[in-house]
Amino acid sequence: MIAAKTYHKCQSVEEAIALALKHGEDFRYMAGGTDVIINKFQGNDETNCLIDISAIPELKQVSNDWNVLRIGSLVKLDDLKKHKTIADHFPALLEAAHSVASPMIRKTATIGGNILCENRCIFYNQSEWWREAVGYCLKCEGDVCIATGGKKNCFSKFVSDTAPVLICLDAQIEVFDTDGVKLIKLEDIYTGDGVNPRQLNPKAIVTAILLPLDKDYRCVFKKLRPRESVDYTSLTTAVSIDKKGRIKIALGGVDPGPVVAEGIGMSAIDSLILQVFKKARVIDNDFYTRPYRKEMIKVFLQRSFAELGNTNKQFDN
């Protein structure tokens, strides 16, 4: 385990960013710590400074502002169920949050941490001596992807369970950066590159997730994993339909980034399923085989649309 040499606990976003600027690239933000601490224990994170943002009060609030629900990035996954607006408008988000890890971890892990969790691969997320023995990969300064044998691309999996649902709900994130506050579509922060999976300034802090309350979404969430708790996803699917009949699909666990497609009306369903099926770059870096995970994309999506039922009836008026 590589321990951090310095630790700071901040009371404001401004203080945290000031400390980040002071430490250059040699720092890591931490809140719930469920991802950061494990990576340090396995030797996958060698930064010497931890900047703890878990005590910043404004990042723990859930509020309604006009037709937008604002969820602070430090709201714990287990606490999402305490908010009636989330339960009434976004039940699929609660289902996704409840699927993450174990009950104990959900009492510590935050929604912001989940949308930013590190990509995973069974050849990378191992102890340091294991990685040294099998050979270093592209994600840990090696020269080859052990899963594929290729030397150009890392296909570590995008494993957030809440992000596919949030993408289907047209979520934006509020980001406090060194040059001010900005709003970004959640899906736009992901690169699809397994080594550098997000295009955010490392010093930026996601302060909130914003969801529209005026679109009347219906959304279905599904997750494939060996066990009902603890395990990271082997495939996550989310499908939403809004009051205008707009369909959106987002996949996780089968590509280095979320796989997203959208269209209008029931006639678009088959083409959207085919679109995400072809886009998903599934490789053998998981407990389940590549063919099985690939086939389950179609199965989960077909089941999801069956659960959503005849949307034309709902939106006739």
VOMILUM-869624 format. One record per residue (C-alpha): residue number from 1; chain; x, y, z. Coordinates in Angstrom, 3 decimals, always signed. Layout:
<lodrens>
n: NUM; chain: A; u: X; v: Y; w: Z;
...
</lodrens>
This chain:
<lodrens>
n: 1; chain: A; u: +0.000; v: +0.000; w: +0.000;
n: 2; chain: A; u: +1.264; v: +3.483; w: -0.913;
n: 3; chain: A; u: +0.192; v: +5.888; w: +1.832;
n: 4; chain: A; u: -0.371; v: +9.582; w: +1.241;
n: 5; chain: A; u: +2.214; v: +11.836; w: +2.878;
n: 6; chain: A; u: -0.171; v: +14.751; w: +3.492;
n: 7; chain: A; u: -3.880; v: +14.981; w: +4.258;
n: 8; chain: A; u: -6.112; v: +18.068; w: +4.255;
n: 9; chain: A; u: -9.777; v: +18.310; w: +5.256;
n: 10; chain: A; u: -11.476; v: +21.283; w: +3.604;
n: 11; chain: A; u: -14.511; v: +23.334; w: +4.610;
n: 12; chain: A; u: -15.167; v: +24.926; w: +1.215;
n: 13; chain: A; u: -14.749; v: +24.244; w: -2.492;
n: 14; chain: A; u: -12.508; v: +27.294; w: -2.810;
n: 15; chain: A; u: -10.175; v: +25.954; w: -0.109;
n: 16; chain: A; u: -9.983; v: +22.554; w: -1.809;
n: 17; chain: A; u: -9.107; v: +24.025; w: -5.203;
n: 18; chain: A; u: -6.498; v: +26.315; w: -3.643;
n: 19; chain: A; u: -4.832; v: +23.269; w: -2.085;
n: 20; chain: A; u: -5.016; v: +21.403; w: -5.396;
n: 21; chain: A; u: -3.242; v: +24.285; w: -7.141;
n: 22; chain: A; u: -0.568; v: +24.250; w: -4.442;
n: 23; chain: A; u: +0.148; v: +20.531; w: -4.902;
n: 24; chain: A; u: +0.246; v: +20.560; w: -8.696;
n: 25; chain: A; u: -0.610; v: +17.099; w: -10.063;
n: 26; chain: A; u: +0.391; v: +15.202; w: -6.922;
n: 27; chain: A; u: -2.993; v: +15.079; w: -5.157;
n: 28; chain: A; u: -6.322; v: +13.283; w: -5.115;
n: 29; chain: A; u: -9.706; v: +14.576; w: -4.011;
n: 30; chain: A; u: -11.521; v: +12.249; w: -1.625;
n: 31; chain: A; u: -15.060; v: +12.170; w: -0.254;
n: 32; chain: A; u: -16.546; v: +8.714; w: +0.449;
n: 33; chain: A; u: -13.135; v: +7.175; w: -0.263;
n: 34; chain: A; u: -14.575; v: +3.859; w: -1.454;
n: 35; chain: A; u: -12.652; v: +4.095; w: -4.746;
n: 36; chain: A; u: -9.604; v: +6.147; w: -3.750;
n: 37; chain: A; u: -8.553; v: +4.094; w: -0.733;
n: 38; chain: A; u: -8.808; v: +0.779; w: -2.587;
n: 39; chain: A; u: -6.726; v: +2.138; w: -5.472;
n: 40; chain: A; u: -4.060; v: +3.333; w: -3.030;
n: 41; chain: A; u: -4.099; v: -0.030; w: -1.248;
n: 42; chain: A; u: -3.537; v: -1.820; w: -4.579;
n: 43; chain: A; u: -0.819; v: +0.609; w: -5.622;
n: 44; chain: A; u: -2.884; v: +2.021; w: -8.495;
n: 45; chain: A; u: -2.746; v: +5.542; w: -7.056;
n: 46; chain: A; u: +0.641; v: +6.952; w: -6.074;
n: 47; chain: A; u: -0.338; v: +10.535; w: -5.258;
n: 48; chain: A; u: +1.147; v: +11.896; w: -2.030;
n: 49; chain: A; u: -1.641; v: +14.281; w: -1.008;
n: 50; chain: A; u: -5.281; v: +13.547; w: -0.168;
n: 51; chain: A; u: -7.675; v: +16.502; w: -0.177;
n: 52; chain: A; u: -10.798; v: +15.513; w: +1.761;
n: 53; chain: A; u: -13.911; v: +17.413; w: +0.605;
n: 54; chain: A; u: -16.405; v: +15.366; w: +2.646;
n: 55; chain: A; u: -17.065; v: +18.180; w: +5.166;
n: 56; chain: A; u: -18.253; v: +20.795; w: +2.639;
n: 57; chain: A; u: -21.903; v: +21.348; w: +3.664;
n: 58; chain: A; u: -23.329; v: +22.808; w: +0.442;
n: 59; chain: A; u: -22.363; v: +19.658; w: -1.476;
n: 60; chain: A; u: -24.658; v: +17.519; w: +0.699;
n: 61; chain: A; u: -27.962; v: +19.234; w: -0.107;
n: 62; chain: A; u: -30.899; v: +18.209; w: -2.316;
n: 63; chain: A; u: -33.153; v: +21.046; w: -3.471;
n: 64; chain: A; u: -35.742; v: +22.058; w: -6.082;
n: 65; chain: A; u: -35.020; v: +25.179; w: -8.106;
n: 66; chain: A; u: -37.837; v: +25.986; w: -10.545;
n: 67; chain: A; u: -38.124; v: +22.863; w: -12.732;
n: 68; chain: A; u: -34.720; v: +21.473; w: -11.804;
n: 69; chain: A; u: -33.750; v: +19.055; w: -9.053;
n: 70; chain: A; u: -30.300; v: +19.788; w: -7.661;
n: 71; chain: A; u: -28.510; v: +16.852; w: -6.000;
n: 72; chain: A; u: -25.285; v: +17.756; w: -4.224;
n: 73; chain: A; u: -22.365; v: +15.609; w: -5.307;
n: 74; chain: A; u: -21.669; v: +14.471; w: -1.723;
n: 75; chain: A; u: -25.150; v: +13.081; w: -1.116;
n: 76; chain: A; u: -24.597; v: +9.473; w: -0.090;
n: 77; chain: A; u: -26.123; v: +6.788; w: -2.295;
n: 78; chain: A; u: -28.087; v: +5.393; w: +0.632;
n: 79; chain: A; u: -29.532; v: +8.829; w: +1.436;
n: 80; chain: A; u: -31.078; v: +9.375; w: -1.999;
n: 81; chain: A; u: -34.108; v: +7.314; w: -0.926;
n: 82; chain: A; u: -34.887; v: +9.854; w: +1.815;
n: 83; chain: A; u: -35.924; v: +12.506; w: -0.732;
n: 84; chain: A; u: -39.537; v: +12.313; w: -1.908;
n: 85; chain: A; u: -38.907; v: +14.238; w: -5.142;
n: 86; chain: A; u: -36.340; v: +11.653; w: -6.247;
n: 87; chain: A; u: -38.669; v: +8.779; w: -5.352;
n: 88; chain: A; u: -41.617; v: +10.401; w: -7.184;
n: 89; chain: A; u: -39.826; v: +11.566; w: -10.343;
n: 90; chain: A; u: -36.746; v: +9.344; w: -10.683;
n: 91; chain: A; u: -37.351; v: +5.877; w: -9.151;
n: 92; chain: A; u: -34.857; v: +4.303; w: -11.595;
n: 93; chain: A; u: -32.108; v: +6.427; w: -10.038;
n: 94; chain: A; u: -32.930; v: +4.957; w: -6.633;
n: 95; chain: A; u: -32.832; v: +1.466; w: -8.132;
n: 96; chain: A; u: -29.431; v: +2.153; w: -9.697;
n: 97; chain: A; u: -28.058; v: +3.590; w: -6.451;
n: 98; chain: A; u: -29.368; v: +0.579; w: -4.511;
n: 99; chain: A; u: -27.532; v: -1.765; w: -6.911;
n: 100; chain: A; u: -24.119; v: -0.276; w: -6.106;
n: 101; chain: A; u: -21.830; v: -2.465; w: -3.987;
n: 102; chain: A; u: -23.141; v: -3.377; w: -0.501;
n: 103; chain: A; u: -25.401; v: -1.624; w: +2.054;
n: 104; chain: A; u: -22.394; v: -0.597; w: +4.147;
n: 105; chain: A; u: -20.573; v: +0.924; w: +1.176;
n: 106; chain: A; u: -23.707; v: +2.818; w: +0.050;
n: 107; chain: A; u: -23.764; v: +4.530; w: +3.437;
n: 108; chain: A; u: -20.331; v: +5.987; w: +2.611;
n: 109; chain: A; u: -20.164; v: +6.254; w: -1.179;
n: 110; chain: A; u: -21.446; v: +9.465; w: -2.789;
n: 111; chain: A; u: -23.358; v: +10.015; w: -6.006;
n: 112; chain: A; u: -20.585; v: +12.301; w: -7.258;
n: 113; chain: A; u: -18.015; v: +9.623; w: -6.567;
n: 114; chain: A; u: -20.079; v: +7.039; w: -8.410;
n: 115; chain: A; u: -20.344; v: +9.042; w: -11.639;
n: 116; chain: A; u: -16.575; v: +9.639; w: -11.446;
n: 117; chain: A; u: -15.503; v: +6.157; w: -10.344;
n: 118; chain: A; u: -12.440; v: +4.750; w: -12.046;
n: 119; chain: A; u: -12.706; v: +2.346; w: -14.978;
n: 120; chain: A; u: -12.007; v: -1.277; w: -14.088;
n: 121; chain: A; u: -10.426; v: -4.347; w: -15.664;
n: 122; chain: A; u: -9.683; v: -7.762; w: -14.150;
n: 123; chain: A; u: -6.096; v: -7.425; w: -15.419;
n: 124; chain: A; u: -5.553; v: -4.035; w: -13.767;
n: 125; chain: A; u: -7.546; v: -3.957; w: -10.528;
n: 126; chain: A; u: -5.273; v: -6.387; w: -8.741;
n: 127; chain: A; u: -2.481; v: -6.100; w: -6.197;
n: 128; chain: A; u: +0.786; v: -4.515; w: -7.275;
n: 129; chain: A; u: +2.740; v: -7.790; w: -7.109;
n: 130; chain: A; u: +0.069; v: -9.509; w: -9.245;
n: 131; chain: A; u: +0.329; v: -6.813; w: -11.932;
n: 132; chain: A; u: +4.111; v: -7.010; w: -11.884;
n: 133; chain: A; u: +3.976; v: -10.794; w: -12.271;
n: 134; chain: A; u: +1.512; v: -10.849; w: -15.161;
n: 135; chain: A; u: +3.002; v: -7.778; w: -16.857;
n: 136; chain: A; u: +2.098; v: -4.101; w: -16.751;
n: 137; chain: A; u: -0.693; v: -2.946; w: -19.049;
n: 138; chain: A; u: -1.445; v: +0.338; w: -20.823;
n: 139; chain: A; u: -3.319; v: +1.634; w: -17.766;
n: 140; chain: A; u: -0.280; v: +1.246; w: -15.509;
n: 141; chain: A; u: +2.487; v: +2.440; w: -17.831;
n: 142; chain: A; u: +2.941; v: -0.835; w: -19.673;
n: 143; chain: A; u: +3.069; v: -1.169; w: -23.461;
n: 144; chain: A; u: +0.244; v: -3.630; w: -24.177;
n: 145; chain: A; u: -3.396; v: -4.272; w: -23.333;
n: 146; chain: A; u: -3.236; v: -7.685; w: -21.658;
n: 147; chain: A; u: -6.908; v: -8.383; w: -22.401;
n: 148; chain: A; u: -6.598; v: -7.850; w: -26.178;
n: 149; chain: A; u: -2.873; v: -7.954; w: -26.937;
n: 150; chain: A; u: -3.171; v: -4.565; w: -28.628;
n: 151; chain: A; u: -0.732; v: -1.705; w: -28.046;
n: 152; chain: A; u: -2.920; v: +1.323; w: -28.808;
n: 153; chain: A; u: -6.164; v: +1.233; w: -26.822;
n: 154; chain: A; u: -7.126; v: +0.475; w: -23.226;
n: 155; chain: A; u: -10.604; v: -1.047; w: -22.879;
n: 156; chain: A; u: -11.015; v: -0.904; w: -19.095;
n: 157; chain: A; u: -14.746; v: -0.854; w: -18.302;
n: 158; chain: A; u: -16.855; v: +2.167; w: -17.433;
n: 159; chain: A; u: -18.614; v: +0.822; w: -14.308;
n: 160; chain: A; u: -20.765; v: +3.603; w: -12.842;
n: 161; chain: A; u: -24.326; v: +2.358; w: -12.291;
n: 162; chain: A; u: -25.942; v: +5.725; w: -11.599;
n: 163; chain: A; u: -24.410; v: +7.466; w: -14.636;
n: 164; chain: A; u: -26.348; v: +5.518; w: -17.342;
n: 165; chain: A; u: -29.644; v: +6.367; w: -15.608;
n: 166; chain: A; u: -28.631; v: +9.991; w: -15.121;
n: 167; chain: A; u: -27.626; v: +10.237; w: -18.789;
n: 168; chain: A; u: -31.036; v: +8.889; w: -19.804;
n: 169; chain: A; u: -32.596; v: +11.563; w: -17.565;
n: 170; chain: A; u: -30.626; v: +14.312; w: -19.380;
n: 171; chain: A; u: -28.545; v: +15.127; w: -16.319;
n: 172; chain: A; u: -26.144; v: +18.037; w: -16.250;
n: 173; chain: A; u: -23.330; v: +18.434; w: -13.757;
n: 174; chain: A; u: -22.296; v: +21.640; w: -12.056;
n: 175; chain: A; u: -18.510; v: +21.892; w: -12.058;
n: 176; chain: A; u: -16.464; v: +24.318; w: -9.951;
n: 177; chain: A; u: -13.207; v: +24.821; w: -11.838;
n: 178; chain: A; u: -10.214; v: +27.106; w: -11.513;
n: 179; chain: A; u: -11.890; v: +29.517; w: -13.956;
n: 180; chain: A; u: -15.361; v: +29.510; w: -12.362;
n: 181; chain: A; u: -18.578; v: +27.489; w: -12.354;
n: 182; chain: A; u: -19.955; v: +25.781; w: -15.466;
n: 183; chain: A; u: -22.729; v: +23.362; w: -16.435;
n: 184; chain: A; u: -21.859; v: +20.320; w: -18.573;
n: 185; chain: A; u: -23.999; v: +17.484; w: -19.926;
n: 186; chain: A; u: -22.992; v: +14.439; w: -17.924;
n: 187; chain: A; u: -22.416; v: +12.265; w: -20.991;
n: 188; chain: A; u: -19.979; v: +14.841; w: -22.408;
n: 189; chain: A; u: -17.378; v: +14.347; w: -19.674;
n: 190; chain: A; u: -16.600; v: +10.760; w: -20.719;
n: 191; chain: A; u: -13.920; v: +10.190; w: -23.359;
n: 192; chain: A; u: -14.205; v: +6.467; w: -24.150;
n: 193; chain: A; u: -10.453; v: +6.158; w: -23.435;
n: 194; chain: A; u: -9.713; v: +3.559; w: -20.763;
n: 195; chain: A; u: -6.529; v: +5.277; w: -19.573;
n: 196; chain: A; u: -8.015; v: +8.788; w: -19.350;
n: 197; chain: A; u: -11.768; v: +8.153; w: -19.112;
n: 198; chain: A; u: -12.902; v: +11.703; w: -18.286;
n: 199; chain: A; u: -12.190; v: +15.095; w: -19.806;
n: 200; chain: A; u: -12.339; v: +17.171; w: -16.639;
n: 201; chain: A; u: -9.615; v: +19.366; w: -15.234;
n: 202; chain: A; u: -8.106; v: +17.251; w: -12.400;
n: 203; chain: A; u: -8.469; v: +20.274; w: -10.127;
n: 204; chain: A; u: -12.187; v: +20.710; w: -10.900;
n: 205; chain: A; u: -14.825; v: +19.589; w: -8.396;
n: 206; chain: A; u: -18.261; v: +18.327; w: -9.403;
n: 207; chain: A; u: -20.548; v: +20.160; w: -6.989;
n: 208; chain: A; u: -24.011; v: +18.961; w: -8.082;
n: 209; chain: A; u: -26.074; v: +16.879; w: -10.494;
n: 210; chain: A; u: -29.020; v: +18.709; w: -12.072;
n: 211; chain: A; u: -32.132; v: +16.891; w: -13.352;
n: 212; chain: A; u: -35.116; v: +18.412; w: -15.211;
n: 213; chain: A; u: -38.450; v: +17.922; w: -13.446;
n: 214; chain: A; u: -40.744; v: +18.848; w: -16.339;
n: 215; chain: A; u: -40.145; v: +15.972; w: -18.792;
n: 216; chain: A; u: -42.123; v: +13.167; w: -17.103;
n: 217; chain: A; u: -39.596; v: +10.435; w: -17.771;
n: 218; chain: A; u: -40.263; v: +6.758; w: -17.487;
n: 219; chain: A; u: -37.026; v: +4.852; w: -17.073;
n: 220; chain: A; u: -35.983; v: +1.205; w: -16.669;
n: 221; chain: A; u: -32.658; v: +0.131; w: -15.130;
n: 222; chain: A; u: -31.006; v: -3.302; w: -15.345;
n: 223; chain: A; u: -27.670; v: -4.672; w: -14.168;
n: 224; chain: A; u: -25.743; v: -7.898; w: -14.859;
n: 225; chain: A; u: -23.321; v: -9.122; w: -12.192;
n: 226; chain: A; u: -22.285; v: -12.431; w: -10.602;
n: 227; chain: A; u: -23.777; v: -11.564; w: -7.181;
n: 228; chain: A; u: -26.637; v: -9.306; w: -6.120;
n: 229; chain: A; u: -24.301; v: -7.203; w: -3.991;
n: 230; chain: A; u: -20.638; v: -6.157; w: -3.904;
n: 231; chain: A; u: -19.761; v: -6.927; w: -7.543;
n: 232; chain: A; u: -19.097; v: -4.240; w: -10.124;
n: 233; chain: A; u: -21.272; v: -4.323; w: -13.204;
n: 234; chain: A; u: -20.683; v: -6.595; w: -16.166;
n: 235; chain: A; u: -23.467; v: -4.761; w: -18.033;
n: 236; chain: A; u: -25.678; v: -1.867; w: -17.005;
n: 237; chain: A; u: -28.559; v: -0.703; w: -19.184;
n: 238; chain: A; u: -30.873; v: +2.259; w: -18.796;
n: 239; chain: A; u: -33.745; v: +3.201; w: -21.112;
n: 240; chain: A; u: -35.921; v: +6.298; w: -20.781;
n: 241; chain: A; u: -38.915; v: +7.765; w: -22.580;
n: 242; chain: A; u: -40.136; v: +11.306; w: -21.951;
n: 243; chain: A; u: -43.597; v: +12.792; w: -22.447;
n: 244; chain: A; u: -42.814; v: +13.668; w: -26.073;
n: 245; chain: A; u: -41.900; v: +10.072; w: -26.927;
n: 246; chain: A; u: -38.156; v: +10.718; w: -27.019;
n: 247; chain: A; u: -36.215; v: +7.510; w: -26.290;
n: 248; chain: A; u: -32.717; v: +7.410; w: -24.836;
n: 249; chain: A; u: -30.503; v: +4.389; w: -24.153;
n: 250; chain: A; u: -27.287; v: +4.334; w: -22.122;
n: 251; chain: A; u: -25.066; v: +1.317; w: -21.454;
n: 252; chain: A; u: -22.306; v: +0.799; w: -18.922;
n: 253; chain: A; u: -19.886; v: -2.069; w: -18.261;
n: 254; chain: A; u: -19.330; v: -2.894; w: -21.953;
n: 255; chain: A; u: -17.063; v: -0.083; w: -23.136;
n: 256; chain: A; u: -14.505; v: +2.361; w: -21.697;
n: 257; chain: A; u: -17.270; v: +4.980; w: -21.729;
n: 258; chain: A; u: -21.061; v: +5.058; w: -21.681;
n: 259; chain: A; u: -22.654; v: +3.902; w: -24.934;
n: 260; chain: A; u: -25.533; v: +6.276; w: -25.758;
n: 261; chain: A; u: -28.212; v: +6.481; w: -28.449;
n: 262; chain: A; u: -31.483; v: +8.368; w: -28.774;
n: 263; chain: A; u: -34.440; v: +8.642; w: -31.120;
n: 264; chain: A; u: -38.139; v: +9.467; w: -31.352;
n: 265; chain: A; u: -41.052; v: +7.029; w: -31.188;
n: 266; chain: A; u: -41.529; v: +3.301; w: -30.973;
n: 267; chain: A; u: -40.485; v: +2.825; w: -34.603;
n: 268; chain: A; u: -36.914; v: +3.748; w: -33.583;
n: 269; chain: A; u: -36.513; v: +0.972; w: -31.008;
n: 270; chain: A; u: -34.972; v: -1.729; w: -33.218;
n: 271; chain: A; u: -32.500; v: +0.655; w: -34.830;
n: 272; chain: A; u: -31.476; v: +2.092; w: -31.438;
n: 273; chain: A; u: -30.864; v: -1.383; w: -29.991;
n: 274; chain: A; u: -28.767; v: -2.289; w: -33.022;
n: 275; chain: A; u: -26.883; v: +1.001; w: -32.779;
n: 276; chain: A; u: -25.739; v: +0.523; w: -29.177;
n: 277; chain: A; u: -25.095; v: -3.193; w: -29.793;
n: 278; chain: A; u: -22.620; v: -2.305; w: -32.548;
n: 279; chain: A; u: -21.034; v: +0.596; w: -30.638;
n: 280; chain: A; u: -20.278; v: -1.378; w: -27.472;
n: 281; chain: A; u: -16.603; v: -2.414; w: -27.523;
n: 282; chain: A; u: -16.918; v: -5.499; w: -25.349;
n: 283; chain: A; u: -13.742; v: -7.475; w: -24.659;
n: 284; chain: A; u: -12.803; v: -10.367; w: -22.362;
n: 285; chain: A; u: -11.853; v: -8.335; w: -19.278;
n: 286; chain: A; u: -14.711; v: -9.475; w: -17.051;
n: 287; chain: A; u: -15.925; v: -12.556; w: -15.174;
n: 288; chain: A; u: -18.519; v: -13.159; w: -17.918;
n: 289; chain: A; u: -17.430; v: -13.925; w: -21.476;
n: 290; chain: A; u: -17.520; v: -11.335; w: -24.233;
n: 291; chain: A; u: -20.227; v: -13.168; w: -26.322;
n: 292; chain: A; u: -22.508; v: -13.532; w: -23.302;
n: 293; chain: A; u: -22.235; v: -9.863; w: -22.244;
n: 294; chain: A; u: -22.729; v: -8.752; w: -25.843;
n: 295; chain: A; u: -25.865; v: -10.864; w: -26.273;
n: 296; chain: A; u: -27.274; v: -9.670; w: -22.946;
n: 297; chain: A; u: -27.324; v: -6.114; w: -24.286;
n: 298; chain: A; u: -30.164; v: -7.082; w: -26.622;
n: 299; chain: A; u: -31.890; v: -9.165; w: -23.960;
n: 300; chain: A; u: -31.865; v: -6.393; w: -21.347;
n: 301; chain: A; u: -32.993; v: -3.729; w: -23.807;
n: 302; chain: A; u: -35.827; v: -5.838; w: -25.193;
n: 303; chain: A; u: -36.998; v: -6.558; w: -21.653;
n: 304; chain: A; u: -36.743; v: -2.875; w: -20.783;
n: 305; chain: A; u: -38.917; v: -1.793; w: -23.687;
n: 306; chain: A; u: -41.420; v: -4.524; w: -22.822;
n: 307; chain: A; u: -41.618; v: -3.106; w: -19.283;
n: 308; chain: A; u: -42.112; v: +0.406; w: -20.607;
n: 309; chain: A; u: -45.049; v: -0.948; w: -22.627;
n: 310; chain: A; u: -47.064; v: +0.935; w: -25.216;
n: 311; chain: A; u: -45.733; v: +4.485; w: -24.903;
n: 312; chain: A; u: -47.961; v: +5.731; w: -27.717;
n: 313; chain: A; u: -51.017; v: +5.248; w: -25.475;
n: 314; chain: A; u: -49.504; v: +7.217; w: -22.645;
n: 315; chain: A; u: -48.601; v: +10.198; w: -24.777;
n: 316; chain: A; u: -51.654; v: +10.368; w: -27.047;
n: 317; chain: A; u: -53.037; v: +13.274; w: -25.039;
</lodrens>
